[in-house]
Amino acid sequence: MNQLITEDERRQLLAHGQACAAGRAIDPLPVVRLFTPDAHATWLLVALNPVDGDTAYGLIDLGISMPELGHVKLSDLASIVGPRQQPVMRDRYFQAVRPLSEYLRLAQENGSIVD
């Protein structure tokens, strides 16, 4: 199976997920950037559901100029392959520089995630 997130990223995502589940309003930096190298889709994830440990929340850009916030299952992402049979990959060099709300604002202005 394609390992999409590291254990450290999982811990950070779960901590944000627990904060959300507790009703706290948070606007964290994205923890991980996933992408398809051959299909122009990107996911900036900030939280992971603490109940199932599989449902992630973040900014989703499927490459159709309509980025939006939403939920996605990591298990579903792990099974995706692009047109050239490339799997979803983790950007090992991603370092978030702004909170999720700012990535969303910029993505909506530009039609795609910038950075």
HELIX and SHEET records of a PDB file:
HELIX    1   1 GLU A    7  ALA A   21  1                                  15    
HELIX    2   2 LEU A   74  ALA A   78  1                                   5    
HELIX    3   3 LEU A  100  ASN A  110  1                                  11    
SHEET    1   A 5 GLU A  68  LYS A  73  0                                        
SHEET    2   A 5 THR A  55  ASP A  61 -1                                        
SHEET    3   A 5 THR A  42  LEU A  48 -1                                        
SHEET    4   A 5 VAL A  32  PHE A  35 -1                                        
SHEET    5   A 5 MET A  89  ARG A  90 -1                                        
END                                                                             
